[in-house]
Structures are given as C-alpha cells and as structure tokens.
Amino acid sequence: MKTVNHWIGGASAEGASGRYGDVTDPATGEVTTRVAFASAAEVDAAVAAARAAYTTWATSSLAQRTAVLFRYRALLDAHRDEIAALITAEHGKVHSDALGEVARGLEIVELACGITTALKGELSTQVASRVDVASIRQPLGVVAGITPFNFPAMVPMWMFPVAIACGNTFVLKPSERDPSASVLLARLAQEAGLPDGVLNVLHGDREAVEGLLDHPGVAAVSFVGSTPIARRIHARATAAGKRVQALGGAKNHMLVLPDADLDAAADAAVSAAYGSAGERCMAISAVVAVGSAGDPLVERIVERARKITIGPGSDPASEMGPLITAAHRDKVAGYVRGAAAQGAEVVLDGTDFTVEGYENGHWIGLSLLDHVPTGSDAYRDEIFGPVLCVLRADTYEEAVELINASPYGNGTAIFTRDGGAARRFQLEVEAGMVGVNVPIPVPVGYHSFGGWKDSLFGDHHVYGNDGVHFYTRGKVVTTRWPDPADAPSGVDLGFPSERH
C-alpha cells in the first residue's frame, strides 16, 4: 500500500509517531493509501527546519525569490495533469474540475512572481530639515497553513506562494483525507530551486493542528474550513499571540429576479450547486426566487439536473463524482431525508443513487428542495453536498433581508437584467464576494478572497493585497543625516511638537 510521509527540510520524513490514517478512493470505497500522522516531535522538527531556512531565505533578494517562483510556475504547468490525477484519486472530483483547481492555484503563483511591486515601500523626504521617513514591509518568520479536503492543491497555493515570496518559510498541514497533491507541490518547489526547509508539509489530525497553533516558533496561521473549526482555530492561535486568518463556512445565496434570463440562471444554479458534488465553500446552496421567477426557474433546474452524468472522476464522461467519505455521504443524505418533515418540498431526491460496478463508492445523486423554510436544518446548516434549496420571496427587498439574516457572508450572486437592481444589491448585501450574473464570484488572484460575518475570523482575506499584508508587518524608519556644519542642538526633554 502507498504511504504518504511528511516533507520536512527538503526530504521525505517517515512517521516517527507510528500513527497513520487511511486514504480512500471515494469512487470505490477502497483504502488505497496510508498517511503518516505527526506527533509533537514532528511538529517541532518541521518548525525547526522552517526556522533554520528562514535565516537565509528572509535575506535573499527579491530577484532570487521570484526566479524560483517563475521556475515553479513552469513546473506546475508541466505537471498539472499529474496533480489533477492525484486530486481525483483521493478527493473524487472529476478530472476536468481538478484541472480547473490547479489552474486557479497557478493564478496565485503568478501573483507571487510579481511580488516585487507588492513589496514596494513608501518614502517621504524632507519631512523636517534633512529628515526622511520610509515605510517598509518585512516577513513574519515561520508561518503555517491548515487547509481543507475540498481543494487539496488550490487552497495551499492560495497561501504558501505569497508567504514565501514575502520572505517567510512555511509549514503546510493539508487534509489527511487527500494528502498526496500537497507532497507533489513541495517536491516540485524543491525541483524549482526552493531551498530546503522553506516549504514543509506535515500530515496528521488534531494533534498536528494543535501543535502548530500552540508552537512558539509559528508566527501566523492561515486556515480554511468549517465555521466551528475556524472559530476555534482563531481563538486558540490568537491566545498564543499569533496572527490569524481563518476562513469559515458558507451558505451562498443566488437571488433571481423576474426579469433575469431564466435559462442562464438555471444553468448557473445547476453548475454552481452541483459542481464538485457541492463540496465547495463557494457553491450556491440556496436560490432565492423573487415573484414570478420561482416556478419556471425550478422547472428549468430540474430539466438540467436530470441530465447530469455522475460517475468516477477518472471517467471523462462523468460530470460529477462521489463525496469524500461514506460518513459525509450519509450526513448529506440525512438533510434530504428529513427535509419534508421540516416543511420543504422534495423535488429531486438523490439519496438512493449508486453507480453500477462501483457500488461501494460514496455516491449520492442531485437533490433539489423547494419552498424551503428558513428554520429548517437544510437551510440553516452548511450541507457541503449536492443539495440545492429554493426559497421564495415576493420582492427584492424581502429577498435581500432574507440573505442578510444568514449568519454566513461568504459569497452571493444576483441574476437580473436591471442594472439599478444589481448596483443596489452589491452595495446592500452583506457578503464579502458578490457576483452579478456570475454564480461563483471567486476573485482573480490580484484581488482578495474572503467573506464576512461567520465566514471569516480575522482581519485579512486570502491572497491579493490582503495576503501580502497578512504575511508581512510594517516598519517605519525615520532618518536624519546632519550636515557637518550644524551647531549642536542641545538637550531638549520636551515632546517634539514642531518640525524644523
């Protein structure tokens, strides 16, 4: 059986703890791999390797760093099919979706290649007689990233390329459910010339996570995952004096007005709700249909949903793969099976779906719930599966009030031909990312990704300018070079109130 080990100091490191976890092929239900689980000693080793590398990496020139990143970008591009195949084998998403994940990660590597402009400081000359003031940004030290199973390549690449471009060293703790892609990312970084210890990969469970959160050698922590875990990560790491960005869960709404192109809206709803089997933090999980849009929109969604081909992610004919684990599949099915008793109309029920020849896979079909009450479990909770809830509203104002009442504020979208309504929506809706006739408004790399309310804990979003600011800290330097002809100024104990 394949074993995935840690990557510490530029080399594969076997699990000294003796603990391992199982990695399953979601399409077959078979255990294909075991992954090493880190102990406190291995957390120490990874942080120590990163700390040792930091002493020289932080003082390396920007030209040296970007040269490595340019080579890394080329290697990632050359190996994108290999990375995507690992994602499909362990996560289950279809190969084309996995390739899209790699492409979006590459955007952030490209952003990091241009770090020289993002790290430019500011200078004010002659603020007083022969006095200049400069603002600069410097790296933090060793930083850590804790990333989820649903994007085992993209989310790590949202973090470590920017962090190391800024001069930090990095310890990545990926999901133990699909760990192989992260190790390949680290190996390719070494091949690109990244010095040993700058990027380390540490596998494991809660012990590894808490070891990083508590470790005095870790200066900052980036996290993406569910809201309950994000809240705990933020509380524990900040209590330990660390800078934290913790991105939580979502309940992304799509508002559809009666004037919208309903065919385009239905296409978008099906794509955004059921892509990657709904295991996306930016998936549309709730459609709010206003007025007369409701019935025809639901009809169009049903028509499209029935045509989706579900099967192994390695099959080119498959449009949607299985869920990550059997336990998660059963949890998602529970929301659908309990929906009618809580007042929803079950239009499509995918809970009994299976694939011939792959009966032990973690399969579930597409489910559609209509007239969903806001107090029901299916609406309140982040299901993280291929379940779309449709809610009805009489007016635009009622719809926005409904969306803003959600404790989540990750992403949202409006579908309309009315520019005035769209402009109102982007200003009035309480979410960090907004799409206008765009169902999944994930920003491009040079803008930042992040939500509001219970979807983000901390002050910084991921990548973009926020990412650069998160992985650096400001310093202001005031200098004065006296002229040799200056007379001694003498001692003055008063607070300086004027500049001369």
N, C-alpha and C positions, 0 to 999 in steps of 0.2 A: 504494500500500500504506500502511496506517495505521502511523504511527510513534508510539511511546510515549517521551516525553522525561522528563528529571529534573524535579523540582519543588523549586526552591531559592529561598528568600527570598520565597515567595508568588507565584512565576511559573514558567511552563514554561521549561526551560532545555535547549536543544539539546545533543546530544552533541558536545562540543568535541574529544573524543579521536578521532573518526572511526570508532570501533568500534561495531558493532551486533550484536545477536543475533536469531535468528529465533524467533517465537512461532507455534506450530502449533495448529490446531484438531484436537484429538485424535479427533474423530468422522470427519474426512475425511482427515486426514494432510496437509492443505494448510497452507502457510505463509501466515498472514493478516496478520501484524504484524511490524514490526521494533522492537526496543527498544534504546535507547542504552546503551552500556557506559561507565561512568565511569573516568576516569584519576585519577591522584593529584591533579591540579589541581582536578578537580571534587569530589573528596573534601574538599579544602581549602576550596573555595567553600561547600559545604554546611555544614561545621563552622563556618566563619566567619559565615555567615548565622544559624546557630543561636546562636552565641556573642553576636552583636550583639543578637539578640532577647532573650536571657536577662537582660541588664542591666535591662530594664524588666519582663519577664514575671515574674521571680522576686520582684519587689517589688510586683506587682499584688495587689490584695486578693482574698481567697478568694471574695468576692461577685462580683467581676469574672470570675474564672475559671469559677465554677460557672454564671454566666449564659451564658457562651459554650457550655459543655458542655450545658446544657439545650436551647439552640437547636440545637446539633449533633445531639443525640439526635433531635429532631423532624425534622430534615432527613434523617438516615439512615433513619428510619422511612418518610418520604415517598418515598425513592429506593431502597427495599430491592429492588424488582423489577429496577431498572436495575443495581444492584450484583450481584445474583444472576445476571443475564443475562451480565455480563462474566465472572463466575466460570465459568459453564457453557461459554461460548465458548472459554475458554483452558485451563481445567482438565479439563473434560469431565463433571463430576458433574451429575446430573440437577437440574433447576431447583428442585424441592422441597427437595432436600438443600442446595443453595446458599442457599435462603431460610432454612433452619434454621441454617446457618453465620452468616448475618447476624444472626439473632435472638440467637444466643449471644454474638456480639460486642457487641450492644446492651446485654446484661446488664452488661458491664464499663463501658460508657459511663454507664449508670445508677449503678453503683457510684462512678464518678468524680464524678458530680453531687453525691454526698453526702460529698465529701472533707472537708468542714468538721469532721465529727465524728471522722474518722480521724486528722486532724492536730492534735487537741486535745492539749496538753501536760499536764504534771503540775506541781503546786505543793505544796511543804511549807513552811508558815510556822512561824516561831519555832523553828527547829532549834537555835538558840542565841539569846542575847539580841539581839533585833531583827535576826536573820539569817534570810533566806528562801532556799530552793533551788528552782529551776524546771528542768524538763527540757523541751526543745523539739526539734522536728524541722525541718530545713531542706533545701532541694533540693540536688542534687549539681552541677548545671550542664548541660552538653550530654551527653545520653545517646543511645545507638544501639540499634536493634533489627534483627536479622538473622532473617528469617522464611522458612518453607518454602513449597513449592508447593501442599501439600495443603489448606491453609486460607488463601487469599490475602487474605481480609478479616478472619476471626475472630482469627487469631493476632496480626496487627498491632494489632487492637483490644484484645487482652489486655494490650498493652504501653503504647502511647502515650497513651491517655486518662488512665490513672493517673499516668504520668510527668509529663504536662503539668499535670494537676490539682495535683500536688505542687509545681509551680513550675519544673520543668525544661523545657528545649527538646529537641527530638527529631530524630534523623536515622534514617529508616527505609530499610533495604536489603531490599526484598522479593525473592522468587524471580524470576529473569529468565524463567522459563517461563510465568508468568501475571501480568504486572505491571500490567495496566490497572486493576484494582479499587483498588489502593493509591493511584493518582493521583486517582481519583474521591473516595476518602476524604479526601485532602488538600484537594481543591477544595471539597468540602462544608464542611470545617472552616474554610476561609477565608470562605466564604459565611456561616457562623455567627458570624463576627466574630473568629476566632482571628488574632492579629497575625501579619504576615508574618515568616517565619523560625522561628516556634515549632515548626512541623511541616514537615520537609523529606523528600523521597523521592529516593533515589539508587539508580539501577539499575546492574546490572553483574554481573561474575563475581568470580573470586578476587581480582583487583586491587582492586576496590572494598571487598571484605570485609577484606582485609589492611590496606588504607589506614585503615579505621575502627579496626581492632584496635590499630594502631600509633600512631594520631594522638594527640599530646599534649593536644589540646583536647577529647577524649572522656573523660568521667569513668567511664562504666559501659556495659556491653554486655549486652543480653538476646539469647538465641539459642534457637531451636527447630529441631531437625533430627536427623540420624542420630547415633548414639553416636560413631563415629570422628571426625566433624567436631566434635561438641560437645566431645570431649576436647581436640582441637587448639585450638579457639576458647578454651576455658578456660585452657589452658596459655599461649597466646600473649598473651592480653589481661591475665591476672594478672601475667605477666612485665613487661608495660608499666605495671603499677601500677593497673590498672582493677578496679573491682568487676564481677563476672561472675555471671550466672545462665545456665547452658547446659543446656537440656533435650535429652536424647538419645533414643535409640530404645526399642523395647519388644518384648516377646514376652508379650502379655497372656493369662493363663490363665483359664479358666472351669471351676470344679470343679462337677461334677454328682453329687450323692449319690443313692442308690437311692430315697429317699423323696420326691425332688423331683417337681413336676408336669412330666413329660417333654414334654408338648405346649408348655407355656410355655417350658421350657428350649430346646427345638428352635427355637421362634420367635425366642427371644433370640439363640441361636447364629448362625442364618442372618442375622438383621438386623445383628448386631454384627460378623460376619466379612466379609460381602459388601457392606454399605453403603458407598457411595462407592468401590466396586471394591476395598475393603480398604486404600485409601490414607489410613488414619487411624492416628495414633500410639496411639489408644485402641481400635483394632479388636481383637476377640477373634481370636487366630490359633491358639490351642491350647485344646482342650477336654479336660479330664481326667475321664473317666467312671469312677466307682467301682463295682466289683462288677457287679451285675445291670443297672445303668443303661446299660451300653455298647451292646449290640446294638439294643434298642428305640430308644435315642436316635439312633443312626446312621440307622436306618430312617426316623425322622421328619425328620431333617435332609435326607436325600436326597429325600424326598417334597416338601419345601418348596423345596429348591434347584432342582429341575427346573422349577418354575413361575415362576421369576424372569424377568422380561422385560428383556432387555439391548438397548439402542439409544442413539441420540443423546440427549444430555442435554436438548436443546431439545424433544424429543418427550414430551408429557405421559404417554404410555403407558409410557415407559421407567422401570424401577426401578433400573437400574444402567447407568452409562455406560462409556466406554473408559478405558484407562490414559493417563497424561500424555504419554508418548513411546513410540515404537516400540522404542527400546532397552530401556526399562524393561519393556515387554510381553514382550520376548524373554527378559529376565533372569528374570522371574516364571515364564514357561513352562519355563525350564530346571530350576527346582526340581521341578516336577511331572513332567517327563520323566525326571528322574534319581531319583525317589523309590522306585520299585520295586526298582531295583538296590541301594538302601541299606536295604531291608527293610520298606518301607511297603506297604500295600495301597492301590492307587489305585481308589477307589470312584467318583469322578467326575473326568473329565479334560476341562478346558475349553480346552485349548491350541490346538485347531483351529477355534475358534469365529470366525465372521465375521458381519457384518450386510449383507444384500442392499442394494445401492445405495450402500454405504459401505465397500467392500472395502479401501480404503487406510487406514481408521481403525485406531486402536491397540487392537484388540479382543482380549479373552480371556474365556472363559467361567468358570463357577464350578468349582472343583476341591475335592475332598474326599479327604483321605488318612487312612486308619485304621491302627491298630496301629503308629503312627509311633515308631521307635526314638529315644531321646533323643540318640544320637550322630549322627543324620542331619543333612544340611545343611538340609532343610526345617524341622526343629525348631530347630536352633541359631541360624539366621540370621533377621533381620527381613526377611521377604519383601516386605511392603508391597504386597500384591496380593490378589485374591480366592481365596486358598488357605487352607483350614481343616484343621488337623492334629488328629486324635483320638488321645489316648493312654489307656491303660487302667491302672487301679490297683486293688488288691484292697481297700484300706482307706483311710479318711480320712487316717490318719497317713502312709501311703505317698504319697498324693496331695499333701499339704502339703509333704512332704520334696522331692518332685519339683519343685513350683513354686518352693520356696525355693532350690533348687540352680541356678536360672536366674540368669545374671549381670544380667538386667534386673529392674527392680522398679517399673514404671510403674503399671499398674492390674491388678486381678484381680477375680474375682467368684465367688460360691458360690451354687448353686441347691439349696435344701433347704426342707423344712417344719419342720426341727428347730431351734428357737431356741438350744438349747445348742450345737449344732454351729456355727451361724452366729456365735455370740459367740466361741467358740474361734477360729474362722477369722479374724475381724477382728483378733484380738489376736496370733495366731501367724504369719500370713502376712507375708512381707517385701516389702511394696509400699507405695507412697505413697498410692494411692487404691483403695478396696475397695468392691465392690458386693455387697449381699445381695439376691438375686433381681433385681438390676439389672445388665445385662451391660456397659454402658459408664458407669462411675461418674465422669463428668466433673462436678466440683463446680459448684454455682451460684456466681455472681460474688462473693458475700461470704464464701466460703471460698476456699482457695488450691489451685491445680493444680500438681502436681509429683510426681515419682517418687523411688525410692530406687536405690541401687547404680549401675549403669551407665546409668541413665535420667536422672540429674541430676548435674551438676558445678557446685558452688557451694552456698551455704548457704540460698538463698532460692527458694521456689516462686514461681509467677506469680500475679498479681492478689491479691485479698483483702488481709488484713493483711500477708502476706509481700511483696506488691507494693508497698505503701505504704512498708514498711521498706526495701525494696531501693532505691527511688528517693529516699530521704531519709537523712540522717545525724543522729545525736543530738548535742545540745549541752546541757550542764548549766551553769546560771548561778546563782552564789551571790551574794546581795546583802546589804549591811548599811547601814542608814541611821542613823548615830549620833545620839543626842539631843544638842542643843547644850549641855546641862548636863553631858555626860560629861567626866570628867577624862581627860587624855592617857594612853593605855595604856602608852606607852613602848616601847622596842625589846626584842624577845624573839626570839633566834635559835633557840630550841628548837622542835622539831616540835610542833604543837598536838595535845595528847593529850586534852584535855577541852573541852567546850563550856560556856560560861558565859553 
